Amino acid sequence: MRWLALLALALCGLAPAAERVRYCDYPVYPPVSWSDGHEVRGLAPQVVKSVLGGLGYEVQVVVLGNWKRCLLDAAAGRVDVVLAYRTEQRDQGLAFAEAPVLREEVALFYNRRKPVRFQGLDDLARYRGGLLFGESYGAGFDRFVASHDNIEYVSDSRQNFGKLIRQRIDFIPYERRTGRLFVERLPGGADIVDAPRPITVDYLRLAVSRHSPLQARLGEIDAALRRLQADGSLARWLDESERDYRAMLAAGAQP
């Protein structure tokens, strides 16, 4: 019987390895995506690993220098998948799942020592704002940005909110939940507040490169996302991520 055991081991060695796909993240959006200094954590990477792992793929997490590079690499096929808001421009290089991962309210953050009057986008023309490279917050906001010269771009959220704390800029558009969580423990963060009226409401979606073999499995990806929504996994993972992020900060680590 020893030969049967050896044969079984040999056959196991011949089993094909799982196909690897590359997921690009820029982890500065807790609790959706953040880094503990060793790995990328949060709702986004957990969703990608769960959905694509369930389809038989091995997920390699790639972190680039800014969010814009993630989007460019995905559109060019150098990475396979990202989580992003859907826009007409992004549709050219990415195929988006219909089932959303998360509904997000984009708020206007400002320094209470230098209030911003905001009822609509036109009100922002008199102020100076800050964005990360590659960020997009809806067609209306993107048109506003393109037609005004009052936005400064940086690569890092900590740098962006630091400028707002020091009053070097007047506002930051940012996901409300993420922004509130991000500034909690920043020095001077108590001065940063968000306007009640949202800039927009959008949906974070899993998107695959149109050059990736994952595009052919978008229907299966959608079905998996709907199951995660229906069984409460997405909401539970988001809550767990926020709890873990707060625990990391309480332990003295820097985001």
Residue pairs with C-beta under 8 A, 6 or more apart in sequence:
17 58
18 56
18 57
18 58
19 56
19 57
19 58
19 213
20 57
20 58
20 59
20 60
21 52
21 57
21 58
21 59
21 60
21 80
21 81
21 212
21 214
22 60
22 62
22 78
22 79
22 80
22 81
23 45
23 48
23 49
23 52
23 59
23 60
23 61
23 62
23 79
23 80
23 81
23 82
24 62
24 63
24 64
24 69
24 70
24 73
24 74
24 79
24 81
24 82
25 33
25 40
25 44
25 45
25 61
25 62
25 63
25 70
25 82
25 83
26 33
26 63
26 64
26 66
26 67
26 70
26 132
27 33
27 34
27 35
27 40
27 41
27 42
27 63
28 34
28 132
28 156
28 157
28 158
28 182
28 255
29 42
29 44
29 157
29 175
29 178
30 42
30 178
30 181
30 182
30 241
30 242
30 245
30 255
31 42
31 43
31 177
31 178
31 181
31 238
31 241
31 242
31 244
31 245
32 42
32 43
32 44
32 83
32 102
32 175
32 178
32 204
32 238
32 241
33 40
33 41
33 42
33 43
33 44
33 45
33 83
34 40
34 41
34 42
34 241
34 245
34 255
35 41
35 63
35 255
36 248
36 253
37 253
39 61
40 61
40 63
41 241
41 244
41 245
42 241
42 245
43 101
43 102
43 234
43 237
43 238
43 241
44 83
44 101
44 204
45 59
45 61
46 237
46 241
47 83
47 101
47 206
47 225
47 228
47 234
47 237
48 59
48 81
48 83
48 206
49 59
50 224
50 228
50 233
51 206
51 221
51 224
51 225
51 228
52 59
52 81
52 214
52 221
53 59
54 224
55 217
55 220
55 221
55 224
57 214
62 70
62 73
62 79
64 70
64 73
65 155
66 132
66 133
66 134
66 155
67 132
67 133
67 134
67 135
68 132
68 133
68 134
69 133
69 134
70 79
70 82
70 134
71 82
71 84
71 90
71 93
71 94
71 134
73 79
74 80
74 81
74 82
74 93
74 94
74 207
74 208
74 209
75 90
75 92
75 93
75 94
75 209
75 210
76 93
76 209
76 211
77 209
77 210
77 211
77 212
79 209
80 208
80 209
80 212
80 213
80 214
81 206
81 207
81 208
81 209
81 212
81 214
82 94
82 206
82 207
83 101
83 204
83 205
83 206
83 207
84 90
84 94
84 96
84 204
84 205
84 207
85 136
85 137
85 138
85 202
85 203
85 204
85 205
86 96
86 203
86 205
86 207
87 136
87 138
87 139
87 142
88 139
89 136
90 96
90 136
90 207
93 209
93 210
94 207
94 208
94 209
94 210
95 207
95 208
95 209
95 210
95 215
95 218
96 205
96 206
96 207
97 205
97 206
97 207
97 218
97 221
97 222
97 225
98 205
98 222
99 205
99 222
99 225
99 226
99 229
100 203
100 204
100 205
100 225
101 203
101 204
101 205
101 206
101 225
101 234
102 203
102 204
102 234
102 238
103 201
103 202
103 203
103 204
104 175
104 176
104 177
104 178
104 201
104 202
104 203
104 204
105 175
105 176
105 177
105 198
105 201
106 137
106 138
106 141
106 173
106 174
106 175
106 176
106 198
106 199
106 200
106 201
106 202
107 173
107 174
107 175
107 176
107 179
107 194
107 195
107 198
107 199
108 116
108 118
108 124
108 171
108 172
108 173
108 194
108 195
108 197
108 199
109 161
109 164
109 171
109 172
109 173
109 174
109 179
109 183
109 192
109 193
109 194
109 195
110 116
110 118
110 164
110 170
110 171
110 172
110 192
110 193
110 194
110 195
111 164
111 165
111 167
111 170
111 191
111 192
111 193
112 191
112 192
112 193
113 167
113 191
114 167
114 170
116 123
116 124
116 127
116 170
116 171
116 195
117 123
118 124
118 171
118 195
118 197
119 197
121 140
121 141
121 144
121 199
122 144
124 144
124 148
124 150
124 171
125 144
125 148
125 150
127 150
127 170
127 171
128 150
128 151
128 152
128 169
128 170
128 171
129 150
129 151
129 152
129 169
129 170
129 171
129 172
129 173
130 151
130 152
130 153
130 154
130 160
130 163
130 164
130 169
130 171
130 172
131 145
131 151
131 152
131 153
131 154
131 160
131 172
131 173
132 153
132 154
132 155
132 156
132 157
132 160
133 153
133 154
133 155
135 173
136 142
137 173
137 199
137 200
137 202
138 199
138 200
138 202
140 200
141 173
141 199
141 200
145 151
152 163
152 169
154 160
154 163
157 174
157 182
158 186
158 255
160 169
160 172
161 172
161 182
161 183
161 186
161 189
161 192
162 186
163 169
164 170
164 171
164 172
164 192
165 186
165 187
165 188
165 189
165 191
165 192
166 188
172 179
173 199
174 182
174 194
176 194
176 198
179 192
179 194
180 194
181 242
181 245
181 246
182 255
183 189
183 192
184 249
185 249
185 255
186 192
206 221
206 225
208 214
208 215
208 218
208 221
209 215
214 221
228 234
245 255
248 255
249 255
